[in-house]
């Protein structure tokens, strides 16, 4: 809030940016999603931060844990154009981007946009399509435009791709190369719900008399507001020692003996932008080391490769990222 003060070590600080509307809007979206999504508070925060930080998200988890539902309900809550694409082995780039069709009446070719022309795009099972189709998707993710028959088409803002993949049933899948994984700001690994959350899920399903428990989710935000909030988030204050903290964490991934491949400078920028998003949804106009720590795990875990001998021992990328974060001195 504009006059809201944050108390740190007995000293009062007042926000230099007015984040009242942004924070209230994010809380409203969060409340709408929680009408349907149970026990996935961190996932909801990651989705909100990705929207504010202009980043794409890769969700990984077994079937049936609300990956697709979360994204569909998010699009309903922020009232933007939504598109869902099911990736299959026979999917072609034109099935995503669109194609030129000859119009007999006009005697000329007319471009028919594909499902990628939306604001929020859900890609189900992104690793099911072959490399050529994956490459077409990642190009538009990176450049936010496509070129067909020599003409360039820009994507409308906001433009966000959220893809899902299943960590099991890898037969017939096409593993995403590291360069393409790097296009995703976050990789979020979703686990099974706790017994309390699962009981709540069952209870809600039982009490949904009309059979549609998603009908309660209402639109509380617009795409135009999201674009304005994104511009505000870019102005979040990041002190020089915080910037150095990010650099030290990423540099450690390149020197860590447990890792075969460290993170690129794109990871550093992703941590910076994501940490601004975390600060914003919490009503702060400055980034703290805690924001960096929270962002670093989901930004780095898909950008590093564990050394083969450590991978054989069962060491996971997420564990190494946590170790790196703990080993790097926190700025004062």
CORHURA-V115309 format. One record per backbone hydrogen bond with DSSP energy under -1.0 kcal/mol. NH is the residue of the N-H (numbers start at 0). CO is the residue of the C=O. Records with the same first field share a line. If there is no record, write none. Layout:
# CORHURA-V115309
NH = CO, CO
This chain:
# CORHURA-V115309
5 = 12
7 = 10
10 = 7
12 = 5
18 = 16
22 = 18
23 = 19
24 = 20
25 = 21
26 = 22
27 = 23
28 = 24
29 = 25
30 = 26
31 = 27
32 = 28
33 = 29
34 = 31
35 = 32
36 = 32
43 = 39
44 = 40
45 = 41
46 = 42
47 = 43
48 = 44
49 = 45
50 = 46
51 = 47
52 = 48
54 = 49
56 = 160
57 = 185
58 = 162
59 = 187
60 = 164
69 = 65
70 = 66
71 = 67
72 = 68
73 = 69
74 = 70
75 = 71
76 = 72
77 = 73
79 = 74
82 = 119
84 = 121
86 = 123
90 = 87
94 = 91
95 = 92
96 = 92
97 = 93
98 = 111
100 = 109
102 = 107
106 = 102
107 = 102
109 = 100
111 = 98
113 = 96
115 = 95
116 = 113
117 = 115
118 = 80
119 = 80
120 = 159
121 = 82
122 = 161
123 = 84
125 = 163
127 = 124
133 = 129
134 = 130
135 = 131
136 = 132
137 = 133
138 = 134
139 = 135
140 = 136
141 = 137
142 = 138
143 = 139
145 = 152
147 = 150
150 = 147
152 = 145
154 = 143
159 = 118
161 = 120
162 = 56
163 = 122
164 = 58
172 = 169
173 = 126
180 = 176
181 = 177
182 = 179
183 = 180
184 = 55
185 = 55
186 = 297
187 = 57
189 = 59
197 = 193
198 = 194
199 = 195
200 = 196
201 = 197
202 = 198
203 = 199
204 = 200
205 = 201
206 = 202
208 = 206
210 = 207
214 = 211
216 = 213
219 = 76
220 = 76
225 = 221
226 = 222
227 = 223
228 = 224
229 = 225
230 = 226
231 = 227
232 = 228
233 = 229
234 = 231
235 = 232
236 = 284
242 = 238
243 = 239
244 = 240
245 = 241
246 = 242
247 = 243
248 = 244
249 = 245
250 = 246
251 = 247
252 = 248
255 = 251
258 = 255
259 = 304
260 = 304
266 = 263
268 = 264
269 = 265
270 = 266
271 = 267
272 = 268
273 = 269
274 = 270
275 = 271
276 = 272
277 = 273
278 = 274
279 = 275
280 = 276
282 = 279
283 = 278
286 = 236
291 = 287
292 = 288
293 = 289
294 = 290
295 = 291
296 = 292
298 = 294
299 = 295
300 = 296
302 = 299
304 = 260
306 = 257
310 = 306
311 = 307
313 = 310
314 = 309
319 = 315
320 = 316
321 = 317
322 = 318
323 = 319
324 = 320
325 = 321
326 = 322
327 = 323
